[in-house]
Amino acid sequence: MTRSLPFVFLLRLWTLCFSAGLIENALHLTSNDVDLSTRFMSPSFQHFLGTDELGRDVFIRLLYGGQVSLIVSGVAGLLAAAIGTTIGMIAGYTGGKWDALLMRYTDFVIALPTLPLLIILSALDMSKLGFSGGFNANLYKIIAIISLLGWTTVARLSRARTLTIKEMDFVRAARALGMSNARILLRHILPNLFGTIVVATSLAMGGFLMTESTLSFLGLGIQPPLPSWGNMLTNAQETIWEHARLTVYPGAMIFVTVLAFNFLGDRLQNRLDPKSGNRI
Protein backbone atom coordinates (compact mmCIF):
# COMPACT_ATOMS: atom_id res chain seq x y z
CA MET A 1 0.00 0.00 0.00
CA THR A 2 2.77 2.42 0.92
CA ARG A 3 4.32 1.88 -2.52
CA SER A 4 1.28 3.55 -4.14
CA LEU A 5 1.43 6.62 -1.90
CA PRO A 6 3.16 8.90 -4.48
CA PHE A 7 0.43 8.18 -7.05
CA VAL A 8 -2.36 8.65 -4.48
CA PHE A 9 -0.81 11.91 -3.27
CA LEU A 10 -0.46 13.32 -6.80
CA LEU A 11 -3.99 12.25 -7.72
CA ARG A 12 -5.45 13.92 -4.63
CA LEU A 13 -3.33 17.02 -5.17
CA TRP A 14 -4.50 17.24 -8.79
CA THR A 15 -8.14 16.83 -7.72
CA LEU A 16 -7.82 19.44 -4.98
CA CYS A 17 -6.03 22.02 -7.15
CA PHE A 18 -8.45 21.71 -10.04
CA SER A 19 -11.37 22.03 -7.64
CA ALA A 20 -10.08 25.48 -6.60
CA GLY A 21 -13.00 27.29 -8.26
CA LEU A 22 -15.58 25.21 -6.39
CA ILE A 23 -13.75 25.64 -3.08
CA GLU A 24 -13.41 29.38 -3.72
CA ASN A 25 -17.15 29.74 -4.28
CA ALA A 26 -18.03 27.55 -1.30
CA LEU A 27 -15.85 29.65 1.03
CA HIS A 28 -16.97 32.94 -0.58
CA LEU A 29 -13.37 33.92 -1.22
CA THR A 30 -11.39 35.14 -4.22
CA SER A 31 -7.78 34.55 -5.11
CA ASN A 32 -6.84 37.96 -6.53
CA ASP A 33 -9.02 40.56 -4.81
CA VAL A 34 -6.91 42.89 -2.67
CA ASP A 35 -8.12 43.78 0.83
CA LEU A 36 -5.45 45.65 2.78
CA SER A 37 -7.56 45.56 5.93
CA THR A 38 -7.01 41.79 6.16
CA ARG A 39 -3.24 41.73 5.53
CA PHE A 40 -1.19 38.99 7.23
CA MET A 41 -4.13 37.39 9.02
CA SER A 42 -3.28 34.22 10.91
CA PRO A 43 -4.86 30.91 9.91
CA SER A 44 -8.52 30.75 10.86
CA PHE A 45 -11.74 28.97 9.93
CA GLN A 46 -12.38 31.55 7.20
CA HIS A 47 -8.79 31.63 5.92
CA PHE A 48 -7.31 28.17 6.46
CA LEU A 49 -3.71 29.30 5.87
CA GLY A 50 -4.18 32.99 6.61
CA THR A 51 -3.73 35.87 4.17
CA ASP A 52 -0.75 37.38 2.37
CA GLU A 53 0.70 40.89 2.12
CA LEU A 54 -2.28 42.07 0.05
CA GLY A 55 -4.97 40.39 2.09
CA ARG A 56 -5.49 37.54 -0.37
CA ASP A 57 -6.36 34.07 0.87
CA VAL A 58 -3.19 31.94 0.84
CA PHE A 59 -4.96 28.58 0.65
CA ILE A 60 -6.93 29.47 -2.49
CA ARG A 61 -3.84 30.95 -4.13
CA LEU A 62 -1.88 27.77 -3.35
CA LEU A 63 -4.55 25.76 -5.14
CA TYR A 64 -4.52 28.02 -8.20
CA GLY A 65 -0.72 28.02 -8.10
CA GLY A 66 -0.84 24.23 -8.06
CA GLN A 67 -2.97 24.29 -11.19
CA VAL A 68 -0.31 26.29 -13.01
CA SER A 69 2.60 24.18 -11.77
CA LEU A 70 0.86 20.87 -12.54
CA ILE A 71 -0.23 22.06 -15.99
CA VAL A 72 3.29 23.20 -16.86
CA SER A 73 4.96 20.02 -15.61
CA GLY A 74 2.32 17.73 -17.11
CA VAL A 75 1.98 19.30 -20.56
CA ALA A 76 5.72 19.98 -20.89
CA GLY A 77 6.39 16.39 -19.82
CA LEU A 78 4.06 14.98 -22.48
CA LEU A 79 5.46 17.23 -25.21
CA ALA A 80 9.04 16.42 -24.25
CA ALA A 81 8.18 12.71 -24.24
CA ALA A 82 6.64 12.97 -27.72
CA ILE A 83 9.67 14.82 -29.11
CA GLY A 84 12.23 12.59 -27.41
CA THR A 85 10.45 9.35 -28.33
CA THR A 86 10.17 10.34 -31.98
CA ILE A 87 13.83 11.32 -32.25
CA GLY A 88 15.02 8.29 -30.28
CA MET A 89 12.97 5.79 -32.29
CA ILE A 90 14.06 7.19 -35.64
CA ALA A 91 17.71 7.32 -34.60
CA GLY A 92 17.74 3.82 -33.16
CA TYR A 93 15.76 2.17 -35.94
CA THR A 94 17.35 3.80 -38.99
CA GLY A 95 20.94 3.82 -37.72
CA GLY A 96 23.73 5.11 -39.92
CA LYS A 97 23.96 8.79 -40.74
CA TRP A 98 20.50 9.60 -39.34
CA ASP A 99 21.42 8.05 -36.02
CA ALA A 100 24.68 9.99 -35.91
CA LEU A 101 23.02 13.26 -36.93
CA LEU A 102 20.13 13.03 -34.45
CA MET A 103 22.35 11.92 -31.58
CA ARG A 104 24.86 14.70 -32.21
CA TYR A 105 21.97 17.18 -32.15
CA THR A 106 20.82 15.59 -28.88
CA ASP A 107 24.33 15.96 -27.45
CA PHE A 108 24.33 19.60 -28.57
CA VAL A 109 21.08 20.30 -26.67
CA ILE A 110 22.43 18.50 -23.59
CA ALA A 111 25.61 20.60 -23.71
CA LEU A 112 23.68 23.89 -23.68
CA PRO A 113 23.81 25.84 -20.40
CA THR A 114 20.19 25.14 -19.53
CA LEU A 115 19.39 27.67 -16.81
CA PRO A 116 20.99 30.73 -18.51
CA LEU A 117 19.29 29.74 -21.77
CA LEU A 118 15.94 29.34 -20.03
CA ILE A 119 16.35 32.77 -18.46
CA ILE A 120 17.17 34.38 -21.82
CA LEU A 121 14.26 32.71 -23.64
CA SER A 122 11.82 33.41 -20.81
CA ALA A 123 12.73 37.08 -20.88
CA LEU A 124 11.69 37.42 -24.55
CA ASP A 125 8.71 39.67 -25.11
CA MET A 126 6.43 37.58 -27.30
CA SER A 127 4.31 40.57 -28.29
CA LYS A 128 7.32 42.11 -30.05
CA LEU A 129 7.68 38.91 -32.07
CA GLY A 130 4.13 39.14 -33.35
CA PHE A 131 2.43 36.90 -30.79
CA SER A 132 -0.50 38.10 -28.68
CA GLY A 133 0.26 38.82 -25.03
CA GLY A 134 -1.61 37.90 -21.88
CA PHE A 135 -1.37 35.33 -19.14
CA ASN A 136 -2.15 32.36 -21.41
CA ALA A 137 0.57 33.38 -23.91
CA ASN A 138 3.11 33.52 -21.08
CA LEU A 139 2.01 30.11 -19.84
CA TYR A 140 2.31 28.63 -23.34
CA LYS A 141 5.75 30.18 -23.72
CA ILE A 142 7.03 28.58 -20.52
CA ILE A 143 5.63 25.17 -21.53
CA ALA A 144 7.20 25.42 -25.00
CA ILE A 145 10.62 26.46 -23.68
CA ILE A 146 10.77 23.70 -21.06
CA SER A 147 9.59 20.96 -23.43
CA LEU A 148 11.94 22.01 -26.25
CA LEU A 149 14.92 21.72 -23.91
CA GLY A 150 13.79 18.76 -21.80
CA TRP A 151 13.38 15.90 -24.28
CA THR A 152 16.96 14.66 -24.42
CA THR A 153 16.77 12.01 -21.68
CA VAL A 154 13.72 10.37 -23.24
CA ALA A 155 15.43 10.46 -26.66
CA ARG A 156 18.54 8.65 -25.46
CA LEU A 157 16.58 6.04 -23.50
CA SER A 158 14.21 5.46 -26.45
CA ARG A 159 17.12 5.04 -28.84
CA ALA A 160 18.87 2.53 -26.58
CA ARG A 161 15.69 0.49 -26.19
CA THR A 162 14.92 0.68 -29.93
CA LEU A 163 18.37 -0.69 -30.78
CA THR A 164 17.47 -3.81 -28.80
CA ILE A 165 13.86 -4.19 -29.99
CA LYS A 166 14.61 -3.85 -33.71
CA GLU A 167 16.78 -7.01 -33.56
CA MET A 168 14.00 -9.12 -32.04
CA ASP A 169 12.28 -11.84 -34.04
CA PHE A 170 8.87 -10.18 -34.31
CA VAL A 171 10.43 -7.05 -35.87
CA ARG A 172 12.47 -9.18 -38.28
CA ALA A 173 9.29 -11.04 -39.23
CA ALA A 174 7.45 -7.76 -39.85
CA ARG A 175 10.24 -6.63 -42.17
CA ALA A 176 10.17 -9.95 -44.01
CA LEU A 177 6.43 -9.54 -44.57
CA GLY A 178 7.10 -6.21 -46.27
CA MET A 179 5.66 -4.01 -43.55
CA SER A 180 6.68 -0.34 -43.93
CA ASN A 181 9.15 1.24 -41.53
CA ALA A 182 6.52 3.69 -40.25
CA ARG A 183 4.13 0.85 -39.48
CA ILE A 184 6.84 -1.16 -37.72
CA LEU A 185 7.72 1.85 -35.58
CA LEU A 186 4.12 2.53 -34.61
CA ARG A 187 2.85 -1.04 -34.17
CA HIS A 188 5.90 -2.88 -32.87
CA ILE A 189 8.57 -0.49 -31.59
CA LEU A 190 6.47 2.19 -29.87
CA PRO A 191 4.31 -0.16 -27.71
CA ASN A 192 7.47 -1.81 -26.39
CA LEU A 193 8.91 1.59 -25.47
CA PHE A 194 5.90 2.50 -23.34
CA GLY A 195 7.39 1.46 -20.01
CA THR A 196 10.63 3.33 -20.65
CA ILE A 197 8.75 6.45 -21.74
CA VAL A 198 6.40 6.44 -18.73
CA VAL A 199 9.24 6.11 -16.22
CA ALA A 200 11.40 8.79 -17.87
CA THR A 201 8.47 11.19 -18.20
CA SER A 202 7.33 10.82 -14.60
CA LEU A 203 10.87 11.52 -13.40
CA ALA A 204 11.18 14.50 -15.75
CA MET A 205 7.92 16.09 -14.56
CA GLY A 206 9.40 16.77 -11.14
CA GLY A 207 12.32 18.54 -12.76
CA PHE A 208 10.01 20.54 -15.03
CA LEU A 209 7.96 21.67 -12.03
CA MET A 210 11.15 22.80 -10.33
CA THR A 211 12.24 24.64 -13.49
CA GLU A 212 8.92 26.50 -13.73
CA SER A 213 9.11 27.41 -10.04
CA THR A 214 12.67 28.68 -10.46
CA LEU A 215 11.76 30.86 -13.44
CA SER A 216 8.69 32.23 -11.66
CA PHE A 217 10.76 32.93 -8.54
CA LEU A 218 13.21 34.91 -10.69
CA GLY A 219 10.30 36.88 -12.16
CA LEU A 220 10.68 35.34 -15.63
CA GLY A 221 8.00 32.66 -15.45
CA ILE A 222 4.33 32.96 -14.63
CA GLN A 223 3.55 36.61 -13.94
CA PRO A 224 1.22 38.02 -11.24
CA PRO A 225 -1.65 38.27 -10.63
CA LEU A 226 -1.80 34.67 -11.90
CA PRO A 227 -0.41 32.71 -8.95
CA SER A 228 2.20 29.98 -9.12
CA TRP A 229 4.21 28.49 -6.31
CA GLY A 230 7.34 30.17 -7.62
CA ASN A 231 5.99 33.72 -7.75
CA MET A 232 4.30 33.22 -4.37
CA LEU A 233 7.78 32.63 -2.98
CA THR A 234 8.99 35.80 -4.69
CA ASN A 235 6.19 37.89 -3.17
CA ALA A 236 6.83 36.44 0.29
CA GLN A 237 10.60 36.97 0.43
CA GLU A 238 10.27 40.64 1.40
CA THR A 239 8.43 39.68 4.59
CA ILE A 240 10.24 36.42 5.31
CA TRP A 241 11.48 37.50 8.75
CA GLU A 242 8.11 38.79 9.98
CA HIS A 243 5.82 36.25 8.25
CA ALA A 244 7.92 33.20 7.42
CA ARG A 245 4.85 31.00 6.93
CA LEU A 246 4.17 32.70 3.58
CA THR A 247 7.39 31.18 2.25
CA VAL A 248 6.88 27.82 3.97
CA TYR A 249 3.59 26.98 2.24
CA PRO A 250 4.63 27.29 -1.43
CA GLY A 251 8.13 26.00 -0.67
CA ALA A 252 6.70 22.92 1.03
CA MET A 253 4.32 22.28 -1.87
CA ILE A 254 7.18 22.44 -4.40
CA PHE A 255 9.34 20.14 -2.27
CA VAL A 256 6.65 17.53 -1.60
CA THR A 257 5.31 17.48 -5.17
CA VAL A 258 8.75 17.10 -6.76
CA LEU A 259 9.53 14.36 -4.24
CA ALA A 260 6.27 12.59 -5.12
CA PHE A 261 7.09 12.69 -8.85
CA ASN A 262 10.54 11.23 -8.16
CA PHE A 263 9.17 8.47 -5.93
CA LEU A 264 6.51 7.69 -8.53
CA GLY A 265 9.20 7.33 -11.19
CA ASP A 266 11.19 5.00 -8.95
CA ARG A 267 8.12 2.84 -8.23
CA LEU A 268 7.24 2.63 -11.91
CA GLN A 269 10.81 1.71 -12.76
CA ASN A 270 10.75 -1.12 -10.22
CA ARG A 271 7.43 -2.35 -11.53
CA LEU A 272 8.21 -2.15 -15.24
CA ASP A 273 11.81 -3.42 -15.07
CA PRO A 274 11.65 -7.16 -15.82
CA LYS A 275 14.91 -7.72 -13.88
CA SER A 276 13.41 -6.29 -10.70
CA GLY A 277 11.38 -8.33 -8.26
CA ASN A 278 9.70 -5.25 -6.83
CA ARG A 279 6.08 -4.45 -7.66
CA ILE A 280 3.79 -1.55 -6.81
C-alpha positions as a Markdown table, in Angstrom:
| # | Residue | x | y | z |
|---|---|---|---|---|
| 1 | Met | 0.0 | 0.0 | 0.0 |
| 2 | Thr | 2.8 | 2.4 | 0.9 |
| 3 | Arg | 4.3 | 1.9 | -2.5 |
| 4 | Ser | 1.3 | 3.5 | -4.1 |
| 5 | Leu | 1.4 | 6.6 | -1.9 |
| 6 | Pro | 3.2 | 8.9 | -4.5 |
| 7 | Phe | 0.4 | 8.2 | -7.0 |
| 8 | Val | -2.4 | 8.6 | -4.5 |
| 9 | Phe | -0.8 | 11.9 | -3.3 |
| 10 | Leu | -0.5 | 13.3 | -6.8 |
| 11 | Leu | -4.0 | 12.2 | -7.7 |
| 12 | Arg | -5.4 | 13.9 | -4.6 |
| 13 | Leu | -3.3 | 17.0 | -5.2 |
| 14 | Trp | -4.5 | 17.2 | -8.8 |
| 15 | Thr | -8.1 | 16.8 | -7.7 |
| 16 | Leu | -7.8 | 19.4 | -5.0 |
| 17 | Cys | -6.0 | 22.0 | -7.2 |
| 18 | Phe | -8.5 | 21.7 | -10.0 |
| 19 | Ser | -11.4 | 22.0 | -7.6 |
| 20 | Ala | -10.1 | 25.5 | -6.6 |
| 21 | Gly | -13.0 | 27.3 | -8.3 |
| 22 | Leu | -15.6 | 25.2 | -6.4 |
| 23 | Ile | -13.7 | 25.6 | -3.1 |
| 24 | Glu | -13.4 | 29.4 | -3.7 |
| 25 | Asn | -17.2 | 29.7 | -4.3 |
| 26 | Ala | -18.0 | 27.5 | -1.3 |
| 27 | Leu | -15.9 | 29.6 | 1.0 |
| 28 | His | -17.0 | 32.9 | -0.6 |
| 29 | Leu | -13.4 | 33.9 | -1.2 |
| 30 | Thr | -11.4 | 35.1 | -4.2 |
| 31 | Ser | -7.8 | 34.5 | -5.1 |
| 32 | Asn | -6.8 | 38.0 | -6.5 |
| 33 | Asp | -9.0 | 40.6 | -4.8 |
| 34 | Val | -6.9 | 42.9 | -2.7 |
| 35 | Asp | -8.1 | 43.8 | 0.8 |
| 36 | Leu | -5.4 | 45.6 | 2.8 |
| 37 | Ser | -7.6 | 45.6 | 5.9 |
| 38 | Thr | -7.0 | 41.8 | 6.2 |
| 39 | Arg | -3.2 | 41.7 | 5.5 |
| 40 | Phe | -1.2 | 39.0 | 7.2 |
| 41 | Met | -4.1 | 37.4 | 9.0 |
| 42 | Ser | -3.3 | 34.2 | 10.9 |
| 43 | Pro | -4.9 | 30.9 | 9.9 |
| 44 | Ser | -8.5 | 30.7 | 10.9 |
| 45 | Phe | -11.7 | 29.0 | 9.9 |
| 46 | Gln | -12.4 | 31.5 | 7.2 |
| 47 | His | -8.8 | 31.6 | 5.9 |
| 48 | Phe | -7.3 | 28.2 | 6.5 |
| 49 | Leu | -3.7 | 29.3 | 5.9 |
| 50 | Gly | -4.2 | 33.0 | 6.6 |
| 51 | Thr | -3.7 | 35.9 | 4.2 |
| 52 | Asp | -0.8 | 37.4 | 2.4 |
| 53 | Glu | 0.7 | 40.9 | 2.1 |
| 54 | Leu | -2.3 | 42.1 | 0.1 |
| 55 | Gly | -5.0 | 40.4 | 2.1 |
| 56 | Arg | -5.5 | 37.5 | -0.4 |
| 57 | Asp | -6.4 | 34.1 | 0.9 |
| 58 | Val | -3.2 | 31.9 | 0.8 |
| 59 | Phe | -5.0 | 28.6 | 0.6 |
| 60 | Ile | -6.9 | 29.5 | -2.5 |
| 61 | Arg | -3.8 | 30.9 | -4.1 |
| 62 | Leu | -1.9 | 27.8 | -3.3 |
| 63 | Leu | -4.6 | 25.8 | -5.1 |
| 64 | Tyr | -4.5 | 28.0 | -8.2 |
| 65 | Gly | -0.7 | 28.0 | -8.1 |
| 66 | Gly | -0.8 | 24.2 | -8.1 |
| 67 | Gln | -3.0 | 24.3 | -11.2 |
| 68 | Val | -0.3 | 26.3 | -13.0 |
| 69 | Ser | 2.6 | 24.2 | -11.8 |
| 70 | Leu | 0.9 | 20.9 | -12.5 |
| 71 | Ile | -0.2 | 22.1 | -16.0 |
| 72 | Val | 3.3 | 23.2 | -16.9 |
| 73 | Ser | 5.0 | 20.0 | -15.6 |
| 74 | Gly | 2.3 | 17.7 | -17.1 |
| 75 | Val | 2.0 | 19.3 | -20.6 |
| 76 | Ala | 5.7 | 20.0 | -20.9 |
| 77 | Gly | 6.4 | 16.4 | -19.8 |
| 78 | Leu | 4.1 | 15.0 | -22.5 |
| 79 | Leu | 5.5 | 17.2 | -25.2 |
| 80 | Ala | 9.0 | 16.4 | -24.2 |
| 81 | Ala | 8.2 | 12.7 | -24.2 |
| 82 | Ala | 6.6 | 13.0 | -27.7 |
| 83 | Ile | 9.7 | 14.8 | -29.1 |
| 84 | Gly | 12.2 | 12.6 | -27.4 |
| 85 | Thr | 10.5 | 9.4 | -28.3 |
| 86 | Thr | 10.2 | 10.3 | -32.0 |
| 87 | Ile | 13.8 | 11.3 | -32.2 |
| 88 | Gly | 15.0 | 8.3 | -30.3 |
| 89 | Met | 13.0 | 5.8 | -32.3 |
| 90 | Ile | 14.1 | 7.2 | -35.6 |
| 91 | Ala | 17.7 | 7.3 | -34.6 |
| 92 | Gly | 17.7 | 3.8 | -33.2 |
| 93 | Tyr | 15.8 | 2.2 | -35.9 |
| 94 | Thr | 17.4 | 3.8 | -39.0 |
| 95 | Gly | 20.9 | 3.8 | -37.7 |
| 96 | Gly | 23.7 | 5.1 | -39.9 |
| 97 | Lys | 24.0 | 8.8 | -40.7 |
| 98 | Trp | 20.5 | 9.6 | -39.3 |
| 99 | Asp | 21.4 | 8.0 | -36.0 |
| 100 | Ala | 24.7 | 10.0 | -35.9 |
| 101 | Leu | 23.0 | 13.3 | -36.9 |
| 102 | Leu | 20.1 | 13.0 | -34.5 |
| 103 | Met | 22.3 | 11.9 | -31.6 |
| 104 | Arg | 24.9 | 14.7 | -32.2 |
| 105 | Tyr | 22.0 | 17.2 | -32.1 |
| 106 | Thr | 20.8 | 15.6 | -28.9 |
| 107 | Asp | 24.3 | 16.0 | -27.5 |
| 108 | Phe | 24.3 | 19.6 | -28.6 |
| 109 | Val | 21.1 | 20.3 | -26.7 |
| 110 | Ile | 22.4 | 18.5 | -23.6 |
| 111 | Ala | 25.6 | 20.6 | -23.7 |
| 112 | Leu | 23.7 | 23.9 | -23.7 |
| 113 | Pro | 23.8 | 25.8 | -20.4 |
| 114 | Thr | 20.2 | 25.1 | -19.5 |
| 115 | Leu | 19.4 | 27.7 | -16.8 |
| 116 | Pro | 21.0 | 30.7 | -18.5 |
| 117 | Leu | 19.3 | 29.7 | -21.8 |
| 118 | Leu | 15.9 | 29.3 | -20.0 |
| 119 | Ile | 16.3 | 32.8 | -18.5 |
| 120 | Ile | 17.2 | 34.4 | -21.8 |
| 121 | Leu | 14.3 | 32.7 | -23.6 |
| 122 | Ser | 11.8 | 33.4 | -20.8 |
| 123 | Ala | 12.7 | 37.1 | -20.9 |
| 124 | Leu | 11.7 | 37.4 | -24.5 |
| 125 | Asp | 8.7 | 39.7 | -25.1 |
| 126 | Met | 6.4 | 37.6 | -27.3 |
| 127 | Ser | 4.3 | 40.6 | -28.3 |
| 128 | Lys | 7.3 | 42.1 | -30.1 |
| 129 | Leu | 7.7 | 38.9 | -32.1 |
| 130 | Gly | 4.1 | 39.1 | -33.4 |
| 131 | Phe | 2.4 | 36.9 | -30.8 |
| 132 | Ser | -0.5 | 38.1 | -28.7 |
| 133 | Gly | 0.3 | 38.8 | -25.0 |
| 134 | Gly | -1.6 | 37.9 | -21.9 |
| 135 | Phe | -1.4 | 35.3 | -19.1 |
| 136 | Asn | -2.1 | 32.4 | -21.4 |
| 137 | Ala | 0.6 | 33.4 | -23.9 |
| 138 | Asn | 3.1 | 33.5 | -21.1 |
| 139 | Leu | 2.0 | 30.1 | -19.8 |
| 140 | Tyr | 2.3 | 28.6 | -23.3 |
| 141 | Lys | 5.7 | 30.2 | -23.7 |
| 142 | Ile | 7.0 | 28.6 | -20.5 |
| 143 | Ile | 5.6 | 25.2 | -21.5 |
| 144 | Ala | 7.2 | 25.4 | -25.0 |
| 145 | Ile | 10.6 | 26.5 | -23.7 |
| 146 | Ile | 10.8 | 23.7 | -21.1 |
| 147 | Ser | 9.6 | 21.0 | -23.4 |
| 148 | Leu | 11.9 | 22.0 | -26.3 |
| 149 | Leu | 14.9 | 21.7 | -23.9 |
| 150 | Gly | 13.8 | 18.8 | -21.8 |
| 151 | Trp | 13.4 | 15.9 | -24.3 |
| 152 | Thr | 17.0 | 14.7 | -24.4 |
| 153 | Thr | 16.8 | 12.0 | -21.7 |
| 154 | Val | 13.7 | 10.4 | -23.2 |
| 155 | Ala | 15.4 | 10.5 | -26.7 |
| 156 | Arg | 18.5 | 8.7 | -25.5 |
| 157 | Leu | 16.6 | 6.0 | -23.5 |
| 158 | Ser | 14.2 | 5.5 | -26.5 |
| 159 | Arg | 17.1 | 5.0 | -28.8 |
| 160 | Ala | 18.9 | 2.5 | -26.6 |
| 161 | Arg | 15.7 | 0.5 | -26.2 |
| 162 | Thr | 14.9 | 0.7 | -29.9 |
| 163 | Leu | 18.4 | -0.7 | -30.8 |
| 164 | Thr | 17.5 | -3.8 | -28.8 |
| 165 | Ile | 13.9 | -4.2 | -30.0 |
| 166 | Lys | 14.6 | -3.9 | -33.7 |
| 167 | Glu | 16.8 | -7.0 | -33.6 |
| 168 | Met | 14.0 | -9.1 | -32.0 |
| 169 | Asp | 12.3 | -11.8 | -34.0 |
| 170 | Phe | 8.9 | -10.2 | -34.3 |
| 171 | Val | 10.4 | -7.1 | -35.9 |
| 172 | Arg | 12.5 | -9.2 | -38.3 |
| 173 | Ala | 9.3 | -11.0 | -39.2 |
| 174 | Ala | 7.4 | -7.8 | -39.8 |
| 175 | Arg | 10.2 | -6.6 | -42.2 |
| 176 | Ala | 10.2 | -10.0 | -44.0 |
| 177 | Leu | 6.4 | -9.5 | -44.6 |
| 178 | Gly | 7.1 | -6.2 | -46.3 |
| 179 | Met | 5.7 | -4.0 | -43.5 |
| 180 | Ser | 6.7 | -0.3 | -43.9 |
| 181 | Asn | 9.2 | 1.2 | -41.5 |
| 182 | Ala | 6.5 | 3.7 | -40.3 |
| 183 | Arg | 4.1 | 0.9 | -39.5 |
| 184 | Ile | 6.8 | -1.2 | -37.7 |
| 185 | Leu | 7.7 | 1.9 | -35.6 |
| 186 | Leu | 4.1 | 2.5 | -34.6 |
| 187 | Arg | 2.8 | -1.0 | -34.2 |
| 188 | His | 5.9 | -2.9 | -32.9 |
| 189 | Ile | 8.6 | -0.5 | -31.6 |
| 190 | Leu | 6.5 | 2.2 | -29.9 |
| 191 | Pro | 4.3 | -0.2 | -27.7 |
| 192 | Asn | 7.5 | -1.8 | -26.4 |
| 193 | Leu | 8.9 | 1.6 | -25.5 |
| 194 | Phe | 5.9 | 2.5 | -23.3 |
| 195 | Gly | 7.4 | 1.5 | -20.0 |
| 196 | Thr | 10.6 | 3.3 | -20.6 |
| 197 | Ile | 8.7 | 6.4 | -21.7 |
| 198 | Val | 6.4 | 6.4 | -18.7 |
| 199 | Val | 9.2 | 6.1 | -16.2 |
| 200 | Ala | 11.4 | 8.8 | -17.9 |
| 201 | Thr | 8.5 | 11.2 | -18.2 |
| 202 | Ser | 7.3 | 10.8 | -14.6 |
| 203 | Leu | 10.9 | 11.5 | -13.4 |
| 204 | Ala | 11.2 | 14.5 | -15.8 |
| 205 | Met | 7.9 | 16.1 | -14.6 |
| 206 | Gly | 9.4 | 16.8 | -11.1 |
| 207 | Gly | 12.3 | 18.5 | -12.8 |
| 208 | Phe | 10.0 | 20.5 | -15.0 |
| 209 | Leu | 8.0 | 21.7 | -12.0 |
| 210 | Met | 11.2 | 22.8 | -10.3 |
| 211 | Thr | 12.2 | 24.6 | -13.5 |
| 212 | Glu | 8.9 | 26.5 | -13.7 |
| 213 | Ser | 9.1 | 27.4 | -10.0 |
| 214 | Thr | 12.7 | 28.7 | -10.5 |
| 215 | Leu | 11.8 | 30.9 | -13.4 |
| 216 | Ser | 8.7 | 32.2 | -11.7 |
| 217 | Phe | 10.8 | 32.9 | -8.5 |
| 218 | Leu | 13.2 | 34.9 | -10.7 |
| 219 | Gly | 10.3 | 36.9 | -12.2 |
| 220 | Leu | 10.7 | 35.3 | -15.6 |
| 221 | Gly | 8.0 | 32.7 | -15.4 |
| 222 | Ile | 4.3 | 33.0 | -14.6 |
| 223 | Gln | 3.5 | 36.6 | -13.9 |
| 224 | Pro | 1.2 | 38.0 | -11.2 |
| 225 | Pro | -1.6 | 38.3 | -10.6 |
| 226 | Leu | -1.8 | 34.7 | -11.9 |
| 227 | Pro | -0.4 | 32.7 | -8.9 |
| 228 | Ser | 2.2 | 30.0 | -9.1 |
| 229 | Trp | 4.2 | 28.5 | -6.3 |
| 230 | Gly | 7.3 | 30.2 | -7.6 |
| 231 | Asn | 6.0 | 33.7 | -7.7 |
| 232 | Met | 4.3 | 33.2 | -4.4 |
| 233 | Leu | 7.8 | 32.6 | -3.0 |
| 234 | Thr | 9.0 | 35.8 | -4.7 |
| 235 | Asn | 6.2 | 37.9 | -3.2 |
| 236 | Ala | 6.8 | 36.4 | 0.3 |
| 237 | Gln | 10.6 | 37.0 | 0.4 |
| 238 | Glu | 10.3 | 40.6 | 1.4 |
| 239 | Thr | 8.4 | 39.7 | 4.6 |
| 240 | Ile | 10.2 | 36.4 | 5.3 |
| 241 | Trp | 11.5 | 37.5 | 8.7 |
| 242 | Glu | 8.1 | 38.8 | 10.0 |
| 243 | His | 5.8 | 36.2 | 8.3 |
| 244 | Ala | 7.9 | 33.2 | 7.4 |
| 245 | Arg | 4.8 | 31.0 | 6.9 |
| 246 | Leu | 4.2 | 32.7 | 3.6 |
| 247 | Thr | 7.4 | 31.2 | 2.2 |
| 248 | Val | 6.9 | 27.8 | 4.0 |
| 249 | Tyr | 3.6 | 27.0 | 2.2 |
| 250 | Pro | 4.6 | 27.3 | -1.4 |
| 251 | Gly | 8.1 | 26.0 | -0.7 |
| 252 | Ala | 6.7 | 22.9 | 1.0 |
| 253 | Met | 4.3 | 22.3 | -1.9 |
| 254 | Ile | 7.2 | 22.4 | -4.4 |
| 255 | Phe | 9.3 | 20.1 | -2.3 |
| 256 | Val | 6.6 | 17.5 | -1.6 |
| 257 | Thr | 5.3 | 17.5 | -5.2 |
| 258 | Val | 8.7 | 17.1 | -6.8 |
| 259 | Leu | 9.5 | 14.4 | -4.2 |
| 260 | Ala | 6.3 | 12.6 | -5.1 |
| 261 | Phe | 7.1 | 12.7 | -8.9 |
| 262 | Asn | 10.5 | 11.2 | -8.2 |
| 263 | Phe | 9.2 | 8.5 | -5.9 |
| 264 | Leu | 6.5 | 7.7 | -8.5 |
| 265 | Gly | 9.2 | 7.3 | -11.2 |
| 266 | Asp | 11.2 | 5.0 | -9.0 |
| 267 | Arg | 8.1 | 2.8 | -8.2 |
| 268 | Leu | 7.2 | 2.6 | -11.9 |
| 269 | Gln | 10.8 | 1.7 | -12.8 |
| 270 | Asn | 10.8 | -1.1 | -10.2 |
| 271 | Arg | 7.4 | -2.4 | -11.5 |
| 272 | Leu | 8.2 | -2.2 | -15.2 |
| 273 | Asp | 11.8 | -3.4 | -15.1 |
| 274 | Pro | 11.7 | -7.2 | -15.8 |
| 275 | Lys | 14.9 | -7.7 | -13.9 |
| 276 | Ser | 13.4 | -6.3 | -10.7 |
| 277 | Gly | 11.4 | -8.3 | -8.3 |
| 278 | Asn | 9.7 | -5.2 | -6.8 |
| 279 | Arg | 6.1 | -4.4 | -7.7 |
| 280 | Ile | 3.8 | -1.6 | -6.8 |
